[in-house]
Amino acid sequence: MFLLTGCSKGEALGATWEQIDLDAGVWTKPASTTKQKKLHRLPLSDRMIAKLRELRSMHADPLYLFPGKTRQQIL
């Protein structure tokens, strides 16, 4: 994810499925999670979309892309 989006570790670990629109191919990062404190819409590459679809099918967690073992955010 880092290579395909340029995001930081913290952004990736805090990312929620609500922020990801796989059909539109966009990751909308809330202002509260960005360094600039501004809403950021990041276009996703076809490869990243495919990886996220694969990830979604492997995990049943409805909230975080990368959930912790206790179903809480792993930050």
All heavy atoms as a GROMACS GRO file, in nm:
protein
  596
    1MET      N    1   0.083  -0.120   0.000
    1MET     CA    2   0.000   0.000   0.000
    1MET      C    3   0.086   0.125   0.000
    1MET      O    4   0.052   0.223  -0.063
    1MET     CB    5  -0.093  -0.003   0.121
    1MET     CG    6  -0.191   0.110   0.120
    1MET     SD    7  -0.324   0.082   0.236
    1MET     CE    8  -0.430   0.214   0.194
    2PHE      N    9   0.199   0.119   0.074
    2PHE     CA   10   0.288   0.236   0.080
    2PHE      C   11   0.341   0.271  -0.058
    2PHE      O   12   0.342   0.387  -0.097
    2PHE     CB   13   0.406   0.210   0.174
    2PHE     CG   14   0.367   0.164   0.311
    2PHE    CD1   15   0.410   0.044   0.360
    2PHE    CD2   16   0.285   0.241   0.393
    2PHE    CE1   17   0.374   0.000   0.486
    2PHE    CE2   18   0.247   0.199   0.519
    2PHE     CZ   19   0.293   0.077   0.566
    3LEU      N   20   0.383   0.170  -0.132
    3LEU     CA   21   0.439   0.193  -0.264
    3LEU      C   22   0.335   0.240  -0.366
    3LEU      O   23   0.364   0.321  -0.453
    3LEU     CB   24   0.507   0.067  -0.317
    3LEU     CG   25   0.633   0.023  -0.241
    3LEU    CD1   26   0.681  -0.110  -0.294
    3LEU    CD2   27   0.741   0.128  -0.252
    4LEU      N   28   0.215   0.186  -0.356
    4LEU     CA   29   0.113   0.217  -0.455
    4LEU      C   30   0.036   0.346  -0.427
    4LEU      O   31  -0.029   0.400  -0.517
    4LEU     CB   32   0.014   0.100  -0.467
    4LEU     CG   33   0.076  -0.029  -0.521
    4LEU    CD1   34  -0.028  -0.141  -0.517
    4LEU    CD2   35   0.130  -0.012  -0.662
    5THR      N   36   0.044   0.398  -0.303
    5THR     CA   37  -0.030   0.521  -0.272
    5THR      C   38   0.058   0.634  -0.221
    5THR      O   39   0.017   0.749  -0.223
    5THR     CB   40  -0.139   0.496  -0.166
    5THR    OG1   41  -0.075   0.462  -0.042
    5THR    CG2   42  -0.236   0.389  -0.208
    6GLY      N   43   0.176   0.600  -0.170
    6GLY     CA   44   0.262   0.703  -0.112
    6GLY      C   45   0.220   0.743   0.028
    6GLY      O   46   0.268   0.841   0.082
    7CYS      N   47   0.132   0.665   0.089
    7CYS     CA   48   0.082   0.699   0.223
    7CYS      C   49   0.186   0.661   0.329
    7CYS      O   50   0.277   0.583   0.304
    7CYS     CB   51  -0.050   0.629   0.250
    7CYS     SG   52  -0.039   0.451   0.276
    8SER      N   53   0.166   0.715   0.447
    8SER     CA   54   0.252   0.681   0.560
    8SER      C   55   0.198   0.556   0.630
    8SER      O   56   0.084   0.515   0.607
    8SER     CB   57   0.257   0.796   0.659
    8SER     OG   58   0.130   0.810   0.723
    9LYS      N   59   0.279   0.499   0.716
    9LYS     CA   60   0.238   0.381   0.792
    9LYS      C   61   0.113   0.414   0.874
    9LYS      O   62   0.019   0.336   0.878
    9LYS     CB   63   0.351   0.335   0.882
    9LYS     CG   64   0.317   0.217   0.968
    9LYS     CD   65   0.434   0.178   1.057
    9LYS     CE   66   0.399   0.068   1.152
    9LYS     NZ   67   0.510   0.033   1.242
   10GLY      N   68   0.114   0.528   0.941
   10GLY     CA   69   0.000   0.568   1.023
   10GLY      C   70  -0.128   0.584   0.943
   10GLY      O   71  -0.236   0.546   0.988
   11GLU      N   72  -0.116   0.641   0.822
   11GLU     CA   73  -0.233   0.657   0.737
   11GLU      C   74  -0.288   0.521   0.696
   11GLU      O   75  -0.410   0.500   0.696
   11GLU     CB   76  -0.199   0.738   0.612
   11GLU     CG   77  -0.179   0.885   0.637
   11GLU     CD   78  -0.138   0.960   0.512
   11GLU    OE1   79  -0.051   0.911   0.437
   11GLU    OE2   80  -0.193   1.069   0.491
   12ALA      N   81  -0.200   0.430   0.661
   12ALA     CA   82  -0.243   0.296   0.619
   12ALA      C   83  -0.310   0.222   0.734
   12ALA      O   84  -0.417   0.163   0.717
   12ALA     CB   85  -0.125   0.215   0.566
   13LEU      N   86  -0.248   0.225   0.852
   13LEU     CA   87  -0.303   0.152   0.965
   13LEU      C   88  -0.433   0.212   1.017
   13LEU      O   89  -0.516   0.142   1.074
   13LEU     CB   90  -0.200   0.144   1.078
   13LEU     CG   91  -0.075   0.062   1.047
   13LEU    CD1   92   0.021   0.065   1.165
   13LEU    CD2   93  -0.111  -0.081   1.010
   14GLY      N   94  -0.452   0.340   0.996
   14GLY     CA   95  -0.575   0.406   1.040
   14GLY      C   96  -0.684   0.411   0.935
   14GLY      O   97  -0.795   0.457   0.962
   15ALA      N   98  -0.656   0.362   0.815
   15ALA     CA   99  -0.753   0.369   0.705
   15ALA      C  100  -0.873   0.279   0.734
   15ALA      O  101  -0.859   0.166   0.779
   15ALA     CB  102  -0.688   0.327   0.574
   16THR      N  103  -0.991   0.333   0.705
   16THR     CA  104  -1.114   0.257   0.722
   16THR      C  105  -1.178   0.230   0.587
   16THR      O  106  -1.154   0.303   0.490
   16THR     CB  107  -1.215   0.332   0.811
   16THR    OG1  108  -1.253   0.453   0.743
   16THR    CG2  109  -1.157   0.364   0.948
   17TRP      N  110  -1.260   0.126   0.582
   17TRP     CA  111  -1.328   0.094   0.456
   17TRP      C  112  -1.424   0.205   0.416
   17TRP      O  113  -1.451   0.224   0.298
   17TRP     CB  114  -1.401  -0.040   0.468
   17TRP     CG  115  -1.305  -0.155   0.463
   17TRP    CD1  116  -1.271  -0.239   0.566
   17TRP    CD2  117  -1.228  -0.197   0.350
   17TRP    NE1  118  -1.178  -0.330   0.524
   17TRP    CE2  119  -1.149  -0.307   0.391
   17TRP    CE3  120  -1.215  -0.153   0.219
   17TRP    CZ2  121  -1.061  -0.372   0.305
   17TRP    CZ3  122  -1.128  -0.218   0.135
   17TRP    CH2  123  -1.052  -0.327   0.177
   18GLU      N  124  -1.474   0.280   0.512
   18GLU     CA  125  -1.563   0.392   0.483
   18GLU      C  126  -1.493   0.498   0.397
   18GLU      O  127  -1.556   0.567   0.318
   18GLU     CB  128  -1.610   0.453   0.615
   18GLU     CG  129  -1.707   0.567   0.599
   18GLU     CD  130  -1.750   0.620   0.734
   18GLU    OE1  131  -1.673   0.698   0.794
   18GLU    OE2  132  -1.859   0.582   0.779
   19GLN      N  133  -1.361   0.511   0.412
   19GLN     CA  134  -1.284   0.610   0.337
   19GLN      C  135  -1.253   0.566   0.194
   19GLN      O  136  -1.217   0.647   0.110
   19GLN     CB  137  -1.151   0.637   0.408
   19GLN     CG  138  -1.164   0.693   0.546
   19GLN     CD  139  -1.032   0.692   0.621
   19GLN    OE1  140  -0.930   0.644   0.572
   19GLN    NE2  141  -1.033   0.746   0.742
   20ILE      N  142  -1.268   0.436   0.167
   20ILE     CA  143  -1.229   0.380   0.038
   20ILE      C  144  -1.352   0.360  -0.050
   20ILE      O  145  -1.449   0.296  -0.011
   20ILE     CB  146  -1.160   0.242   0.057
   20ILE    CG1  147  -1.040   0.254   0.153
   20ILE    CG2  148  -1.120   0.182  -0.076
   20ILE    CD1  149  -0.924   0.334   0.101
   21ASP      N  150  -1.347   0.415  -0.170
   21ASP     CA  151  -1.453   0.393  -0.270
   21ASP      C  152  -1.389   0.315  -0.384
   21ASP      O  153  -1.324   0.374  -0.471
   21ASP     CB  154  -1.510   0.526  -0.318
   21ASP     CG  155  -1.627   0.509  -0.414
   21ASP    OD1  156  -1.644   0.399  -0.472
   21ASP    OD2  157  -1.701   0.607  -0.432
   22LEU      N  158  -1.405   0.184  -0.381
   22LEU     CA  159  -1.341   0.099  -0.483
   22LEU      C  160  -1.403   0.120  -0.620
   22LEU      O  161  -1.333   0.108  -0.721
   22LEU     CB  162  -1.351  -0.048  -0.441
   22LEU     CG  163  -1.271  -0.086  -0.317
   22LEU    CD1  164  -1.299  -0.230  -0.276
   22LEU    CD2  165  -1.122  -0.066  -0.340
   23ASP      N  166  -1.531   0.149  -0.628
   23ASP     CA  167  -1.596   0.170  -0.758
   23ASP      C  168  -1.544   0.297  -0.825
   23ASP      O  169  -1.519   0.299  -0.946
   23ASP     CB  170  -1.748   0.176  -0.742
   23ASP     CG  171  -1.805   0.042  -0.698
   23ASP    OD1  172  -1.749  -0.063  -0.736
   23ASP    OD2  173  -1.905   0.044  -0.624
   24ALA      N  174  -1.527   0.403  -0.748
   24ALA     CA  175  -1.475   0.529  -0.802
   24ALA      C  176  -1.323   0.530  -0.806
   24ALA      O  177  -1.263   0.615  -0.872
   24ALA     CB  178  -1.525   0.647  -0.720
   25GLY      N  179  -1.260   0.439  -0.732
   25GLY     CA  180  -1.114   0.434  -0.728
   25GLY      C  181  -1.052   0.550  -0.653
   25GLY      O  182  -0.954   0.608  -0.697
   26VAL      N  183  -1.112   0.583  -0.536
   26VAL     CA  184  -1.066   0.699  -0.459
   26VAL      C  185  -1.057   0.664  -0.311
   26VAL      O  186  -1.146   0.598  -0.257
   26VAL     CB  187  -1.163   0.818  -0.478
   26VAL    CG1  188  -1.123   0.936  -0.390
   26VAL    CG2  189  -1.169   0.861  -0.623
   27TRP      N  190  -0.952   0.712  -0.247
   27TRP     CA  191  -0.939   0.704  -0.102
   27TRP      C  192  -0.955   0.847  -0.051
   27TRP      O  193  -0.874   0.934  -0.081
   27TRP     CB  194  -0.802   0.649  -0.065
   27TRP     CG  195  -0.770   0.643   0.081
   27TRP    CD1  196  -0.854   0.663   0.186
   27TRP    CD2  197  -0.642   0.615   0.138
   27TRP    NE1  198  -0.788   0.647   0.305
   27TRP    CE2  199  -0.657   0.617   0.279
   27TRP    CE3  200  -0.517   0.586   0.084
   27TRP    CZ2  201  -0.551   0.593   0.364
   27TRP    CZ3  202  -0.412   0.562   0.170
   27TRP    CH2  203  -0.429   0.566   0.309
   28THR      N  204  -1.060   0.872   0.025
   28THR     CA  205  -1.085   1.005   0.081
   28THR      C  206  -1.035   1.006   0.225
   28THR      O  207  -1.094   0.945   0.313
   28THR     CB  208  -1.234   1.040   0.076
   28THR    OG1  209  -1.278   1.031  -0.061
   28THR    CG2  210  -1.259   1.180   0.126
   29LYS      N  211  -0.925   1.079   0.246
   29LYS     CA  212  -0.866   1.088   0.379
   29LYS      C  213  -0.925   1.210   0.449
   29LYS      O  214  -0.917   1.322   0.398
   29LYS     CB  215  -0.714   1.105   0.368
   29LYS     CG  216  -0.643   0.994   0.297
   29LYS     CD  217  -0.495   1.025   0.288
   29LYS     CE  218  -0.422   0.938   0.192
   29LYS     NZ  219  -0.280   0.974   0.184
   30PRO      N  220  -0.982   1.190   0.568
   30PRO     CA  221  -1.037   1.304   0.643
   30PRO      C  222  -0.928   1.403   0.683
   30PRO      O  223  -0.812   1.364   0.703
   30PRO     CB  224  -1.098   1.239   0.767
   30PRO     CG  225  -1.106   1.094   0.738
   30PRO     CD  226  -1.002   1.064   0.636
   31ALA      N  227  -0.964   1.528   0.696
   31ALA     CA  228  -0.868   1.632   0.734
   31ALA      C  229  -0.797   1.598   0.865
   31ALA      O  230  -0.679   1.629   0.882
   31ALA     CB  231  -0.939   1.767   0.745
   32SER      N  232  -0.868   1.534   0.956
   32SER     CA  233  -0.809   1.503   1.087
   32SER      C  234  -0.696   1.401   1.078
   32SER      O  235  -0.620   1.385   1.173
   32SER     CB  236  -0.918   1.450   1.181
   32SER     OG  237  -0.974   1.331   1.129
   33THR      N  238  -0.683   1.333   0.965
   33THR     CA  239  -0.578   1.231   0.952
   33THR      C  240  -0.462   1.272   0.860
   33THR      O  241  -0.369   1.195   0.842
   33THR     CB  242  -0.637   1.099   0.898
   33THR    OG1  243  -0.683   1.120   0.764
   33THR    CG2  244  -0.749   1.048   0.986
   34THR      N  245  -0.468   1.392   0.803
   34THR     CA  246  -0.362   1.434   0.711
   34THR      C  247  -0.270   1.537   0.776
   34THR      O  248  -0.311   1.611   0.865
   34THR     CB  249  -0.420   1.494   0.582
   34THR    OG1  250  -0.488   1.615   0.612
   34THR    CG2  251  -0.514   1.397   0.512
   35LYS      N  252  -0.148   1.539   0.729
   35LYS     CA  253  -0.049   1.633   0.784
   35LYS      C  254  -0.090   1.778   0.761
   35LYS      O  255  -0.068   1.864   0.845
   35LYS     CB  256   0.087   1.607   0.718
   35LYS     CG  257   0.202   1.679   0.785
   35LYS     CD  258   0.336   1.667   0.714
   35LYS     CE  259   0.369   1.533   0.659
   35LYS     NZ  260   0.504   1.526   0.602
   36GLN      N  261  -0.153   1.805   0.646
   36GLN     CA  262  -0.195   1.941   0.612
   36GLN      C  263  -0.327   1.980   0.677
   36GLN      O  264  -0.372   2.094   0.663
   36GLN     CB  265  -0.208   1.957   0.460
   36GLN     CG  266  -0.081   1.934   0.384
   36GLN     CD  267  -0.054   1.786   0.361
   36GLN    OE1  268  -0.140   1.701   0.382
   36GLN    NE2  269   0.067   1.753   0.318
   37LYS      N  270  -0.394   1.884   0.744
   37LYS     CA  271  -0.524   1.907   0.809
   37LYS      C  272  -0.630   1.951   0.709
   37LYS      O  273  -0.715   2.033   0.739
   37LYS     CB  274  -0.512   2.007   0.925
   37LYS     CG  275  -0.416   1.964   1.033
   37LYS     CD  276  -0.462   1.836   1.097
   37LYS     CE  277  -0.365   1.791   1.206
   37LYS     NZ  278  -0.379   1.649   1.235
   38LYS      N  279  -0.620   1.895   0.587
   38LYS     CA  280  -0.718   1.922   0.482
   38LYS      C  281  -0.766   1.789   0.425
   38LYS      O  282  -0.689   1.694   0.416
   38LYS     CB  283  -0.656   2.004   0.369
   38LYS     CG  284  -0.617   2.144   0.409
   38LYS     CD  285  -0.558   2.219   0.292
   38LYS     CE  286  -0.516   2.359   0.336
   38LYS     NZ  287  -0.456   2.434   0.226
   39LEU      N  288  -0.894   1.783   0.387
   39LEU     CA  289  -0.949   1.665   0.321
   39LEU      C  290  -0.865   1.636   0.197
   39LEU      O  291  -0.831   1.727   0.121
   39LEU     CB  292  -1.094   1.692   0.280
   39LEU     CG  293  -1.164   1.575   0.213
   39LEU    CD1  294  -1.207   1.473   0.316
   39LEU    CD2  295  -1.284   1.626   0.136
   40HIS      N  296  -0.832   1.509   0.177
   40HIS     CA  297  -0.749   1.472   0.063
   40HIS      C  298  -0.812   1.354  -0.009
   40HIS      O  299  -0.835   1.250   0.052
   40HIS     CB  300  -0.608   1.436   0.112
   40HIS     CG  301  -0.513   1.407   0.002
   40HIS    ND1  302  -0.411   1.317   0.014
   40HIS    CD2  303  -0.503   1.456  -0.124
   40HIS    CE1  304  -0.343   1.311  -0.099
   40HIS    NE2  305  -0.397   1.394  -0.184
   41ARG      N  306  -0.841   1.372  -0.136
   41ARG     CA  307  -0.895   1.264  -0.219
   41ARG      C  308  -0.781   1.209  -0.306
   41ARG      O  309  -0.731   1.279  -0.392
   41ARG     CB  310  -1.010   1.315  -0.305
   41ARG     CG  311  -1.132   1.352  -0.222
   41ARG     CD  312  -1.247   1.407  -0.304
   41ARG     NE  313  -1.278   1.332  -0.425
   41ARG     CZ  314  -1.359   1.226  -0.432
   41ARG    NH1  315  -1.417   1.182  -0.323
   41ARG    NH2  316  -1.383   1.166  -0.546
   42LEU      N  317  -0.745   1.085  -0.278
   42LEU     CA  318  -0.633   1.021  -0.346
   42LEU      C  319  -0.684   0.921  -0.449
   42LEU      O  320  -0.750   0.823  -0.413
   42LEU     CB  321  -0.546   0.949  -0.243
   42LEU     CG  322  -0.426   0.872  -0.297
   42LEU    CD1  323  -0.318   0.969  -0.345
   42LEU    CD2  324  -0.371   0.781  -0.190
   43PRO      N  325  -0.657   0.943  -0.577
   43PRO     CA  326  -0.697   0.845  -0.678
   43PRO      C  327  -0.616   0.717  -0.659
   43PRO      O  328  -0.497   0.721  -0.630
   43PRO     CB  329  -0.661   0.911  -0.812
   43PRO     CG  330  -0.609   1.046  -0.781
   43PRO     CD  331  -0.590   1.059  -0.634
   44LEU      N  332  -0.683   0.603  -0.674
   44LEU     CA  333  -0.618   0.474  -0.658
   44LEU      C  334  -0.592   0.412  -0.794
   44LEU      O  335  -0.677   0.416  -0.883
   44LEU     CB  336  -0.707   0.380  -0.575
   44LEU     CG  337  -0.740   0.428  -0.434
   44LEU    CD1  338  -0.847   0.339  -0.372
   44LEU    CD2  339  -0.615   0.431  -0.348
   45SER      N  340  -0.475   0.352  -0.808
   45SER     CA  341  -0.441   0.284  -0.934
   45SER      C  342  -0.522   0.155  -0.946
   45SER      O  343  -0.574   0.103  -0.847
   45SER     CB  344  -0.292   0.251  -0.936
   45SER     OG  345  -0.262   0.152  -0.839
   46ASP      N  346  -0.532   0.103  -1.066
   46ASP     CA  347  -0.602  -0.023  -1.088
   46ASP      C  348  -0.540  -0.134  -1.004
   46ASP      O  349  -0.611  -0.219  -0.950
   46ASP     CB  350  -0.598  -0.061  -1.237
   46ASP     CG  351  -0.683   0.030  -1.324
   46ASP    OD1  352  -0.773   0.099  -1.268
   46ASP    OD2  353  -0.661   0.033  -1.446
   47ARG      N  354  -0.409  -0.133  -0.992
   47ARG     CA  355  -0.340  -0.235  -0.913
   47ARG      C  356  -0.378  -0.224  -0.765
   47ARG      O  357  -0.400  -0.324  -0.698
   47ARG     CB  358  -0.190  -0.222  -0.932
   47ARG     CG  359  -0.112  -0.332  -0.867
   47ARG     CD  360   0.032  -0.328  -0.909
   47ARG     NE  361   0.103  -0.438  -0.847
   47ARG     CZ  362   0.232  -0.450  -0.847
   47ARG    NH1  363   0.306  -0.359  -0.906
   47ARG    NH2  364   0.290  -0.552  -0.789
   48MET      N  365  -0.387  -0.101  -0.714
   48MET     CA  366  -0.422  -0.082  -0.574
   48MET      C  367  -0.567  -0.123  -0.550
   48MET      O  368  -0.598  -0.186  -0.449
   48MET     CB  369  -0.401   0.065  -0.533
   48MET     CG  370  -0.419   0.091  -0.386
   48MET     SD  371  -0.286   0.023  -0.287
   48MET     CE  372  -0.375  -0.092  -0.183
   49ILE      N  373  -0.655  -0.091  -0.642
   49ILE     CA  374  -0.795  -0.131  -0.630
   49ILE      C  375  -0.806  -0.283  -0.626
   49ILE      O  376  -0.878  -0.339  -0.543
   49ILE     CB  377  -0.880  -0.072  -0.745
   49ILE    CG1  378  -0.886   0.081  -0.731
   49ILE    CG2  379  -1.020  -0.132  -0.747
   49ILE    CD1  380  -0.942   0.151  -0.854
   50ALA      N  381  -0.732  -0.351  -0.713
   50ALA     CA  382  -0.734  -0.497  -0.714
   50ALA      C  383  -0.684  -0.554  -0.582
   50ALA      O  384  -0.741  -0.649  -0.527
   50ALA     CB  385  -0.649  -0.550  -0.830
   51LYS      N  386  -0.578  -0.496  -0.527
   51LYS     CA  387  -0.523  -0.542  -0.399
   51LYS      C  388  -0.624  -0.518  -0.286
   51LYS      O  389  -0.640  -0.603  -0.198
   51LYS     CB  390  -0.391  -0.472  -0.367
   51LYS     CG  391  -0.277  -0.514  -0.456
   51LYS     CD  392  -0.241  -0.658  -0.428
   51LYS     CE  393  -0.125  -0.702  -0.513
   51LYS     NZ  394  -0.100  -0.846  -0.499
   52LEU      N  395  -0.691  -0.404  -0.288
   52LEU     CA  396  -0.789  -0.375  -0.184
   52LEU      C  397  -0.910  -0.468  -0.194
   52LEU      O  398  -0.964  -0.512  -0.092
   52LEU     CB  399  -0.832  -0.229  -0.190
   52LEU     CG  400  -0.727  -0.129  -0.144
   52LEU    CD1  401  -0.771   0.014  -0.174
   52LEU    CD2  402  -0.697  -0.146   0.004
   53ARG      N  403  -0.952  -0.499  -0.315
   53ARG     CA  404  -1.062  -0.595  -0.332
   53ARG      C  405  -1.022  -0.731  -0.276
   53ARG      O  406  -1.101  -0.799  -0.210
   53ARG     CB  407  -1.103  -0.606  -0.479
   53ARG     CG  408  -1.177  -0.487  -0.531
   53ARG     CD  409  -1.230  -0.513  -0.673
   53ARG     NE  410  -1.270  -0.392  -0.740
   53ARG     CZ  411  -1.385  -0.328  -0.721
   53ARG    NH1  412  -1.470  -0.374  -0.633
   53ARG    NH2  413  -1.413  -0.219  -0.788
   54GLU      N  414  -0.900  -0.771  -0.302
   54GLU     CA  415  -0.848  -0.898  -0.251
   54GLU      C  416  -0.844  -0.895  -0.098
   54GLU      O  417  -0.887  -0.990  -0.032
   54GLU     CB  418  -0.708  -0.922  -0.307
   54GLU     CG  419  -0.644  -1.051  -0.266
   54GLU     CD  420  -0.504  -1.066  -0.325
   54GLU    OE1  421  -0.473  -1.003  -0.429
   54GLU    OE2  422  -0.425  -1.140  -0.264
   55LEU      N  423  -0.796  -0.786  -0.042
   55LEU     CA  424  -0.788  -0.770   0.103
   55LEU      C  425  -0.928  -0.775   0.164
   55LEU      O  426  -0.951  -0.841   0.265
   55LEU     CB  427  -0.721  -0.637   0.137
   55LEU     CG  428  -0.703  -0.605   0.285
   55LEU    CD1  429  -0.605  -0.702   0.349
   55LEU    CD2  430  -0.651  -0.462   0.300
   56ARG      N  431  -1.022  -0.708   0.101
   56ARG     CA  432  -1.161  -0.704   0.151
   56ARG      C  433  -1.221  -0.844   0.155
   56ARG      O  434  -1.293  -0.879   0.248
   56ARG     CB  435  -1.243  -0.612   0.061
   56ARG     CG  436  -1.386  -0.595   0.099
   56ARG     CD  437  -1.398  -0.499   0.212
   56ARG     NE  438  -1.537  -0.478   0.244
   56ARG     CZ  439  -1.580  -0.377   0.310
   56ARG    NH1  440  -1.498  -0.284   0.350
   56ARG    NH2  441  -1.705  -0.365   0.341
   57SER      N  442  -1.191  -0.926   0.056
   57SER     CA  443  -1.247  -1.060   0.051
   57SER      C  444  -1.183  -1.154   0.154
   57SER      O  445  -1.243  -1.253   0.194
   57SER     CB  446  -1.233  -1.120  -0.089
   57SER     OG  447  -1.097  -1.148  -0.117
   58MET      N  448  -1.062  -1.120   0.200
   58MET     CA  449  -0.991  -1.205   0.296
   58MET      C  450  -1.028  -1.173   0.440
   58MET      O  451  -1.014  -1.258   0.528
   58MET     CB  452  -0.839  -1.188   0.280
   58MET     CG  453  -0.786  -1.242   0.152
   58MET     SD  454  -0.607  -1.224   0.125
   58MET     CE  455  -0.545  -1.126   0.255
   59HIS      N  456  -1.073  -1.051   0.468
   59HIS     CA  457  -1.101  -1.007   0.605
   59HIS      C  458  -1.247  -0.971   0.621
   59HIS      O  459  -1.305  -0.905   0.536
   59HIS     CB  460  -1.015  -0.885   0.642
   59HIS     CG  461  -0.869  -0.912   0.635
   59HIS    ND1  462  -0.804  -0.992   0.727
   59HIS    CD2  463  -0.774  -0.873   0.548
   59HIS    CE1  464  -0.675  -0.998   0.696
   59HIS    NE2  465  -0.655  -0.927   0.587
   60ALA      N  466  -1.302  -1.010   0.734
   60ALA     CA  467  -1.442  -0.981   0.760
   60ALA      C  468  -1.461  -0.854   0.842
   60ALA      O  469  -1.574  -0.816   0.871
   60ALA     CB  470  -1.505  -1.099   0.834
   61ASP      N  471  -1.352  -0.786   0.880
   61ASP     CA  472  -1.365  -0.667   0.962
   61ASP      C  473  -1.431  -0.556   0.881
   61ASP      O  474  -1.383  -0.518   0.775
   61ASP     CB  475  -1.228  -0.620   1.011
   61ASP     CG  476  -1.241  -0.511   1.116
   61ASP    OD1  477  -1.269  -0.395   1.077
   61ASP    OD2  478  -1.223  -0.540   1.234
   62PRO      N  479  -1.542  -0.503   0.929
   62PRO     CA  480  -1.614  -0.401   0.853
   62PRO      C  481  -1.558  -0.259   0.869
   62PRO      O  482  -1.601  -0.170   0.799
   62PRO     CB  483  -1.755  -0.407   0.913
   62PRO     CG  484  -1.732  -0.451   1.054
   62PRO     CD  485  -1.611  -0.542   1.050
   63LEU      N  486  -1.461  -0.240   0.958
   63LEU     CA  487  -1.415  -0.105   0.985
   63LEU      C  488  -1.277  -0.076   0.925
   63LEU      O  489  -1.265   0.006   0.835
   63LEU     CB  490  -1.414  -0.078   1.135
   63LEU     CG  491  -1.380   0.064   1.178
   63LEU    CD1  492  -1.476   0.165   1.115
   63LEU    CD2  493  -1.384   0.076   1.329
   64TYR      N  494  -1.173  -0.142   0.974
   64TYR     CA  495  -1.036  -0.108   0.934
   64TYR      C  496  -0.983  -0.199   0.823
   64TYR      O  497  -1.012  -0.318   0.820
   64TYR     CB  498  -0.941  -0.117   1.054
   64TYR     CG  499  -0.969  -0.012   1.157
   64TYR    CD1  500  -1.038  -0.043   1.273
   64TYR    CD2  501  -0.930   0.120   1.137
   64TYR    CE1  502  -1.065   0.055   1.368
   64TYR    CE2  503  -0.957   0.218   1.231
   64TYR     CZ  504  -1.025   0.184   1.346
   64TYR     OH  505  -1.052   0.281   1.437
   65LEU      N  506  -0.903  -0.141   0.734
   65LEU     CA  507  -0.838  -0.220   0.631
   65LEU      C  508  -0.742  -0.321   0.694
   65LEU      O  509  -0.730  -0.434   0.650
   65LEU     CB  510  -0.759  -0.130   0.535
   65LEU     CG  511  -0.832  -0.069   0.417
   65LEU    CD1  512  -0.941   0.025   0.460
   65LEU    CD2  513  -0.736  -0.001   0.325
   66PHE      N  514  -0.673  -0.276   0.799
   66PHE     CA  515  -0.574  -0.360   0.868
   66PHE      C  516  -0.609  -0.365   1.016
   66PHE      O  517  -0.549  -0.294   1.097
   66PHE     CB  518  -0.433  -0.303   0.847
   66PHE     CG  519  -0.397  -0.288   0.703
   66PHE    CD1  520  -0.399  -0.162   0.643
   66PHE    CD2  521  -0.364  -0.396   0.624
   66PHE    CE1  522  -0.366  -0.146   0.509
   66PHE    CE2  523  -0.332  -0.381   0.490
   66PHE     CZ  524  -0.334  -0.255   0.432
   67PRO      N  525  -0.708  -0.447   1.054
   67PRO     CA  526  -0.751  -0.451   1.193
   67PRO      C  527  -0.648  -0.521   1.282
   67PRO      O  528  -0.570  -0.604   1.236
   67PRO     CB  529  -0.880  -0.532   1.187
   67PRO     CG  530  -0.862  -0.620   1.068
   67PRO     CD  531  -0.782  -0.538   0.970
   68GLY      N  532  -0.653  -0.487   1.411
   68GLY     CA  533  -0.569  -0.556   1.509
   68GLY      C  534  -0.633  -0.688   1.550
   68GLY      O  535  -0.746  -0.719   1.512
   69LYS      N  536  -0.563  -0.766   1.627
   69LYS     CA  537  -0.614  -0.896   1.670
   69LYS      C  538  -0.736  -0.883   1.760
   69LYS      O  539  -0.816  -0.974   1.772
   69LYS     CB  540  -0.504  -0.974   1.742
   69LYS     CG  541  -0.394  -1.018   1.648
   69LYS     CD  542  -0.289  -1.098   1.721
   69LYS     CE  543  -0.180  -1.137   1.624
   69LYS     NZ  544  -0.076  -1.216   1.687
   70THR      N  545  -0.750  -0.768   1.828
   70THR     CA  546  -0.863  -0.750   1.918
   70THR      C  547  -0.976  -0.671   1.853
   70THR      O  548  -1.063  -0.621   1.921
   70THR     CB  549  -0.818  -0.676   2.046
   70THR    OG1  550  -0.768  -0.547   2.009
   70THR    CG2  551  -0.712  -0.753   2.120
   71ARG      N  552  -0.975  -0.660   1.720
   71ARG     CA  553  -1.073  -0.584   1.642
   71ARG      C  554  -1.069  -0.436   1.674
   71ARG      O  555  -1.166  -0.365   1.655
   71ARG     CB  556  -1.214  -0.639   1.661
   71ARG     CG  557  -1.232  -0.777   1.603
   71ARG     CD  558  -1.376  -0.822   1.603
   71ARG     NE  559  -1.472  -0.722   1.570
   71ARG     CZ  560  -1.512  -0.689   1.446
   71ARG    NH1  561  -1.459  -0.749   1.343
   71ARG    NH2  562  -1.605  -0.597   1.428
   72GLN      N  563  -0.959  -0.389   1.725
   72GLN     CA  564  -0.940  -0.245   1.748
   72GLN      C  565  -0.831  -0.198   1.653
   72GLN      O  566  -0.752  -0.276   1.604
   72GLN     CB  567  -0.898  -0.218   1.892
   72GLN     CG  568  -1.003  -0.253   1.993
   72GLN     CD  569  -0.953  -0.230   2.134
   72GLN    OE1  570  -0.839  -0.196   2.155
   72GLN    NE2  571  -1.041  -0.250   2.229
   73GLN      N  572  -0.827  -0.069   1.632
   73GLN     CA  573  -0.723  -0.010   1.550
   73GLN      C  574  -0.588  -0.046   1.609
   73GLN      O  575  -0.571  -0.044   1.730
   73GLN     CB  576  -0.741   0.141   1.544
   73GLN     CG  577  -0.650   0.210   1.451
   73GLN     CD  578  -0.681   0.358   1.446
   73GLN    OE1  579  -0.766   0.408   1.515
   73GLN    NE2  580  -0.611   0.429   1.362
   74ILE      N  581  -0.491  -0.082   1.525
   74ILE     CA  582  -0.363  -0.128   1.576
   74ILE      C  583  -0.260  -0.017   1.594
   74ILE      O  584  -0.144  -0.042   1.615
   74ILE     CB  585  -0.304  -0.241   1.488
   74ILE    CG1  586  -0.292  -0.197   1.344
   74ILE    CG2  587  -0.385  -0.366   1.502
   74ILE    CD1  588  -0.229  -0.300   1.254
   75LEU      N  589  -0.302   0.107   1.592
   75LEU     CA  590  -0.209   0.217   1.617
   75LEU      C  591  -0.184   0.231   1.764
   75LEU      O  592  -0.264   0.212   1.846
   75LEU     CB  593  -0.264   0.348   1.561
   75LEU     CG  594  -0.260   0.363   1.412
   75LEU    CD1  595  -0.323   0.495   1.371
   75LEU    CD2  596  -0.121   0.355   1.359
   0.00000   0.00000   0.00000
